Amino acid sequence: MKAAKNYQFWFCTGSQDLYGDECLAHVAEHSQIIVNALNQSGILPYEVVWKPTLITNELIRKTFNEANSDENCAGVITWMHTFSPAKSWILGLQEYRKPLLHLHTQFNREIPYDTIDMDFMNENQAAHGDREYGHIVTRMNIERKVIMGFWEDEAVQKRIADWMTTAVGIMESSHIRVCRIADNMRNVAVTEGDKVEAQIKFGWEIDAYPVNEIAEYVKDVKQGDIDALVEEYYSRYQILTEGRDPEEFRRHVAVQAGIEIGFERFLEEKNYQAIVTHFGDLGCLQQLPGLAIQRLMEKGYGFGGEGDWKTAAMVRLMKLMTAGKKDAKGTSFMEDYTYNLVPGKEGILESHMLEVCPTIADGPISIKCQPLSMGDREDPARLVFTSKEGHGIAASLIDLGTRFRLIINDVDCKKVEKPMPKLPVATNFWVPQPNLQVGAEAWIYAGGAHHTAFSYDLTSEQMCDWAAAMGIEAVVIDKDTTIRNFRNELKWNSVYYR
């Protein structure tokens, strides 16, 4: 995929010169040990870079401004080893513009009961210094992440890793450009939104192109390139002609190959990382893009159906956040389709007409070619599969007219009871937490869309951290949700975010 930079995170330790040079030497030594341990843990997805101890207004301000200007720096991790007077941090914090983590830890795990004296107390007082620092960040109303715990603990390192992933999402959000092919589906409300406000809030650029402009790129694709990609399809996927003439089937598949190549060339040339299409405006395209879009999503592009640019940008964002994640299970555009309401077997069958990303597939992936009532074009080829089991999140970004809201639902993906041989699309069956009834009611109360950006590899906490950094409301539907408390939360939020 079109990946993010090789980001780093700076580790900045706060102290002061009140306790002498020997203490400061220990502070520097200890922070370097912590940085080395974090980098050697194998848990963090990005490198931590040690910076000299910050003890003066001038050095703090200089360091934060250097972080601002360093393109590879995605955020700063701060820790107060000793007491660091918080007024020294004001100018640096005022000018800092990137993600900020306050790691509330200390070098030693246990109080050395037999040897502890005042020298040790003065040197190891993060419990004191971090509160001083935390106060000024709160007073200045600066958004940051606070993680408390011992730096060697795996759980703490995993939380740092999760924050890094979110920080990269925050940094990369301003580089997302969405190409709208045609417009939104007519008379649909939830896919609309304020594109200017989205650029102000998230940094997204959302531009529209007539469908025939991108269709020209499809038409210009050389036959040899199409044939080579079709061969790749046939070697990689199961071919299910289901009684169709093999040559006629292959011709339909070749149309999608041309669309994939043409669309990707257009997106690369124009520097877009996400795309939306609309079945109601296909211009001179022979088929609704199906297999082609699925493959582009697999390469890291965002996608939203029927002109849904908000979901397209979120899919791209979430793919960037999970890029390079070890044992990743996948991220995709998704849509709520139909319920199973049998007691004890409740859930939602998720799918779309064609465009579900194969990164979430479990088992074989097939190519089918079936009629599609929408679009008034020839039968489109598409990838068909079932999705993995496991926990995931479904996220919906909506425009409430005066502000944005991000709705996040924890979901549990399961296998369906029986095969669905007549359904020629990729599917995912999930149960929203805490259960279908409460999950669906809460989603509707919150105004959630029928389109979502879905991922197995992110958490609701990470997405809430991203929303907080963007200055928008986020609500979570999970195992602890009750309708009464959730509706109250929506009311309170309407006052806070108005």
Secondary structure, DSSP 8 states (H G I E B T S, - for coil): -------EEEEEEE--GGG-HHHHHHHHHHHHHHHHHHHHSS--SSEEEE---B-SHHHHHHHHHHHHH-TTEEEEEEEESS---GGGGHHHHHH--S-EEEEE--S-SS--TTT--HHHHHHS-HHHHHHHHHHHHHHTT---EEEES-TT-HHHHHHHHHHHHHHHHHHHHTT-EEEEES---TT-STT---HHHHHHHH--EEEEE-HHHHHHHHHTS-HHHHHHHHHHHHHHSEE--TTS-HHHHHHHHHHHHHHHHHHHHHHHHHT-SEEE--TT--TT-SS---HHHHHHHHTT-EEEGGG-HHHHHHHHHHHHHHTT-TT---EEEEEEEEEE-STT--EEEEE-SS---GGGEEEEEEEEE---SSSSSS--EEEEEEE--EEEEEEEEEE-SSSEEEEEEEEEEE--SS--TT--S-BEEEEESS-HHHHHHHHHHHT--SEEEEESS--HHHHHHHHHHHT-EEEEESTT--HHHHHHHHHHHHHHT-
